[in-house]
Amino acid sequence: MRGKVVSTNSATGEVTLDAQAIPGFMEAMTMPYKLRDTRMIGELHPGDLVTADVLVSQGSDAAVFVDHFVITGLAKPDYRPAVQYHVPAPGDQVPNFRLINQDGHPIHLDQFRGKSLLLTFIYTQCPLPDFCPRVTHNFAVIEKSIAQYPSLYANTHLLCASFDPDGDTPARLKSYGETYIGAAAPKAFDHWDFAVSSKKELPTLAQWFDVGLTNEQNGTITHTLSTTLIGPDGKVIRFYSGNDWTPEEVMADLVKLYPKGQA
């Protein structure tokens, strides 16, 4: 959702938004929405321009919430939200974030310079099939597609980064990765890493890649989806928000990065 904050109500935990249309879901309208995380209400002010996720329950109540706000325009020039999320844009230089991969080895983003890096965020215990499992499945489709083009394969790398340092040990990441790559595949992880951020660096990593995270009491993590194509120079080529992108779309973007005839 994209829109403007009209008002907030801390007593009811609601924010009224003048929202643009969401194709296939709702027309443009102004209405109150329940906040998924009511702690966010103090960060929102009338006139703020925002983007947010609309969450619709799968239960019979069909409850609607909004969460994972990104403030794109401030109504109060002197106000700064507690967390500044960055939406990757073409040309942005990606910081050299460090992680630990499925083999327990430290890796860092700069080591993939010279190749195109496709990076997404997951955690292995994600219970929602349309979230982490769907994105990882899409990566598996992309991996098989890239393998058909030796030159493109040699000039690309895939990385699934976990934001669950407590649960996603290297062993768990390896087991999870093998379900998508295949345990018997030769050199299974040479082209596709599964890695996890440290607790210390996770907030900065998540904020830079626009990954909203909320740790729930039941041990699950409420999160947004973020996938980024990073060029051989370490700069953002394209950011894919949510889970509506397709493997075919990403493959088309990858092929464009190389001169005709090389892929």
C-alpha positions as CSV (number, residue, x, y, z in Angstrom):
1,M,0.0,0.0,0.0
2,R,1.1,3.6,-0.7
3,G,-0.6,6.5,0.8
4,K,-0.7,9.4,3.3
5,V,-1.4,9.3,7.1
6,V,-4.6,11.2,7.9
7,S,-4.8,10.5,11.6
8,T,-3.8,8.0,14.3
9,N,-5.7,6.7,17.4
10,S,-3.5,5.3,20.1
11,A,-6.6,4.2,22.1
12,T,-7.8,1.8,19.3
13,G,-4.4,1.1,17.7
14,E,-5.7,2.4,14.4
15,V,-4.3,4.6,11.7
16,T,-6.4,6.3,9.1
17,L,-4.8,6.2,5.6
18,D,-5.6,8.0,2.4
19,A,-4.4,5.0,0.3
20,Q,-3.8,4.5,-3.4
21,A,-5.5,1.6,-5.2
22,I,-4.0,-1.9,-4.8
23,P,-4.6,-3.6,-8.1
24,G,-6.6,-6.7,-7.7
25,F,-7.4,-6.1,-4.1
26,M,-9.0,-2.7,-3.3
27,E,-9.8,0.7,-4.9
28,A,-8.2,3.9,-3.7
29,M,-9.9,5.0,-0.4
30,T,-9.5,6.6,2.9
31,M,-10.3,4.4,5.9
32,P,-8.9,3.3,9.3
33,Y,-6.7,0.2,9.6
34,K,-5.7,-1.8,12.6
35,L,-1.9,-1.7,13.2
36,R,-0.3,-5.1,13.4
37,D,2.3,-3.6,15.8
38,T,0.7,-0.9,17.8
39,R,4.1,0.3,19.0
40,M,4.4,1.9,15.5
41,I,1.7,4.4,16.2
42,G,4.1,6.9,17.8
43,E,6.2,6.9,14.7
44,L,3.3,8.0,12.4
45,H,2.1,11.6,12.0
46,P,-0.7,13.2,9.9
47,G,0.7,14.1,6.5
48,D,3.4,11.4,6.5
49,L,3.8,9.7,3.1
50,V,4.1,5.9,3.7
51,T,4.3,2.5,2.2
52,A,3.1,-0.5,4.2
53,D,2.0,-4.1,3.9
54,V,-1.7,-5.0,4.1
55,L,-2.1,-8.3,5.9
56,V,-5.4,-10.2,5.5
57,S,-6.0,-13.1,7.8
58,Q,-6.9,-16.5,6.4
59,G,-9.4,-17.1,9.1
60,S,-13.2,-16.7,9.0
61,D,-12.9,-13.2,10.5
62,A,-11.0,-11.9,7.4
63,A,-9.3,-9.3,9.7
64,V,-7.2,-6.7,7.9
65,F,-4.1,-5.2,9.4
66,V,-1.3,-2.9,8.2
67,D,2.4,-3.4,9.2
68,H,6.0,-2.8,8.1
69,F,5.7,0.9,7.4
70,V,8.3,2.8,5.5
71,I,8.0,6.6,5.8
72,T,8.9,8.0,2.4
73,G,8.0,11.6,3.2
74,L,7.9,13.4,6.5
75,A,5.2,15.8,7.5
76,K,7.4,17.0,10.4
77,P,10.8,18.1,9.0
78,D,12.4,17.9,12.5
79,Y,11.1,14.4,13.1
80,R,13.1,11.2,12.6
81,P,11.6,7.8,13.0
82,A,13.3,5.3,15.4
83,V,14.3,3.0,12.5
84,Q,15.3,4.4,9.1
85,Y,14.6,1.8,6.4
86,H,16.4,2.0,3.1
87,V,14.7,0.8,-0.1
88,P,17.5,-0.3,-2.5
89,A,17.5,1.7,-5.7
90,P,19.4,1.2,-8.9
91,G,23.0,2.5,-8.5
92,D,23.1,2.2,-4.8
93,Q,26.5,0.9,-3.6
94,V,25.8,-2.2,-1.4
95,P,27.7,-2.3,1.9
96,N,30.0,-5.3,2.5
97,F,27.8,-7.2,4.9
98,R,29.2,-10.3,6.5
99,L,27.4,-13.6,7.1
100,I,28.1,-17.3,8.0
101,N,27.2,-19.8,5.3
102,Q,25.8,-23.4,5.4
103,D,29.3,-24.8,5.8
104,G,30.1,-22.6,8.8
105,H,32.4,-20.4,6.7
106,P,32.4,-16.6,6.9
107,I,31.4,-14.9,3.6
108,H,30.9,-11.3,2.7
109,L,29.1,-9.5,-0.2
110,D,32.2,-8.0,-1.7
111,Q,33.6,-11.5,-2.4
112,F,31.1,-11.7,-5.2
113,R,32.4,-8.7,-7.0
114,G,32.8,-9.4,-10.7
115,K,29.6,-11.5,-10.7
116,S,25.9,-10.6,-10.6
117,L,24.6,-11.5,-7.1
118,L,20.9,-12.3,-6.6
119,L,20.1,-11.9,-2.9
120,T,17.0,-12.6,-0.9
121,F,16.0,-13.0,2.7
122,I,14.4,-16.0,4.4
123,Y,14.3,-18.1,7.5
124,T,14.0,-21.9,7.5
125,Q,11.1,-22.1,10.0
126,C,8.9,-19.7,8.1
127,P,5.3,-21.2,8.3
128,L,3.8,-19.3,5.4
129,P,4.1,-21.1,2.0
130,D,3.7,-17.8,0.1
131,F,6.6,-16.3,1.9
132,C,10.1,-17.9,2.4
133,P,9.2,-21.3,0.7
134,R,7.8,-19.5,-2.4
135,V,10.8,-17.2,-2.7
136,T,13.3,-20.1,-2.2
137,H,11.4,-22.2,-4.7
138,N,11.7,-19.3,-7.2
139,F,15.4,-19.3,-6.6
140,A,15.6,-23.0,-7.3
141,V,13.8,-22.4,-10.7
142,I,16.3,-19.6,-11.4
143,E,19.2,-21.8,-10.5
144,K,18.1,-24.5,-13.0
145,S,17.5,-21.9,-15.7
146,I,20.9,-20.3,-15.2
147,A,22.6,-23.7,-15.4
148,Q,21.5,-23.9,-19.1
149,Y,23.8,-21.0,-20.0
150,P,27.4,-21.8,-19.0
151,S,28.7,-18.3,-19.4
152,L,25.8,-16.8,-17.4
153,Y,26.2,-19.5,-14.7
154,A,29.9,-18.6,-14.4
155,N,29.1,-14.9,-13.9
156,T,26.3,-15.1,-11.4
157,H,25.7,-16.3,-7.8
158,L,22.6,-16.8,-5.6
159,L,22.4,-16.1,-1.9
160,C,19.6,-16.7,0.6
161,A,20.3,-14.8,3.7
162,S,18.6,-15.7,7.0
163,F,17.5,-13.2,9.5
164,D,17.1,-15.8,12.3
165,P,20.6,-16.1,13.9
166,D,19.1,-18.0,16.9
167,G,17.5,-20.8,14.9
168,D,19.3,-21.0,11.6
169,T,22.6,-22.7,12.3
170,P,24.8,-23.7,9.4
171,A,23.6,-27.3,9.7
172,R,20.0,-26.2,9.5
173,L,20.7,-24.0,6.6
174,K,22.5,-26.8,4.8
175,S,19.6,-29.2,5.3
176,Y,17.1,-26.5,4.2
177,G,19.2,-25.7,1.1
178,E,19.5,-29.4,0.1
179,T,15.7,-29.7,-0.1
180,Y,15.8,-27.2,-2.9
181,I,19.1,-27.9,-4.5
182,G,19.3,-31.6,-4.0
183,A,21.6,-33.3,-1.5
184,A,23.1,-35.5,-4.3
185,A,23.9,-32.5,-6.6
186,P,27.6,-32.3,-7.3
187,K,29.1,-29.1,-5.7
188,A,25.6,-28.2,-4.6
189,F,26.5,-25.0,-2.9
190,D,29.2,-23.7,-5.3
191,H,26.7,-21.4,-7.0
192,W,24.1,-20.9,-4.3
193,D,24.8,-20.0,-0.7
194,F,22.5,-20.1,2.3
195,A,23.9,-17.9,5.1
196,V,22.9,-16.1,8.3
197,S,23.7,-12.7,9.7
198,S,25.1,-12.2,13.1
199,K,22.8,-10.7,15.8
200,K,25.0,-7.6,15.9
201,E,24.9,-6.8,12.1
202,L,21.3,-8.0,11.5
203,P,19.5,-4.7,12.2
204,T,21.7,-2.8,9.9
205,L,21.5,-5.5,7.2
206,A,17.7,-5.7,7.4
207,Q,17.2,-1.9,7.4
208,W,19.5,-1.4,4.4
209,F,17.5,-4.0,2.4
210,D,14.1,-2.9,3.6
211,V,13.3,-6.1,5.6
212,G,10.8,-5.4,8.4
213,L,11.2,-7.8,11.2
214,T,9.0,-8.5,14.3
215,N,9.9,-11.4,16.6
216,E,6.6,-12.9,17.9
217,Q,6.0,-14.6,21.3
218,N,5.4,-18.0,19.7
219,G,8.9,-18.0,18.1
220,T,7.9,-17.1,14.6
221,I,9.1,-13.9,12.8
222,T,6.7,-11.6,11.0
223,H,8.7,-10.1,8.1
224,T,8.6,-8.5,4.7
225,L,10.1,-9.9,1.6
226,S,13.1,-8.4,-0.1
227,T,15.1,-9.6,-3.2
228,T,17.8,-7.6,-4.8
229,L,19.9,-8.0,-8.0
230,I,23.4,-6.7,-7.4
231,G,25.6,-6.0,-10.4
232,P,29.3,-7.1,-10.8
233,D,30.3,-3.6,-9.5
234,G,28.5,-4.2,-6.2
235,K,25.7,-1.7,-7.1
236,V,22.0,-2.4,-7.1
237,I,20.6,-3.3,-10.5
238,R,17.0,-3.9,-9.4
239,F,15.0,-4.4,-6.2
240,Y,12.1,-6.8,-6.2
241,S,9.7,-6.1,-3.3
242,G,7.3,-8.7,-2.0
243,N,6.7,-12.1,-3.7
244,D,4.9,-11.0,-7.0
245,W,8.1,-11.2,-9.1
246,T,8.6,-14.3,-11.2
247,P,11.7,-16.4,-12.1
248,E,11.2,-15.4,-15.7
249,E,11.3,-11.7,-14.8
250,V,14.6,-12.1,-13.0
251,M,16.1,-14.3,-15.7
252,A,15.3,-11.5,-18.2
253,D,17.1,-9.0,-16.0
254,L,20.1,-11.2,-15.6
255,V,20.5,-11.9,-19.4
256,K,20.4,-8.1,-20.0
257,L,23.5,-7.6,-17.9
258,Y,25.7,-9.5,-20.4
259,P,26.5,-8.7,-24.1
260,K,24.4,-10.6,-26.6
261,G,25.8,-14.1,-27.3
262,Q,27.6,-14.5,-24.0
263,A,24.7,-16.0,-22.1
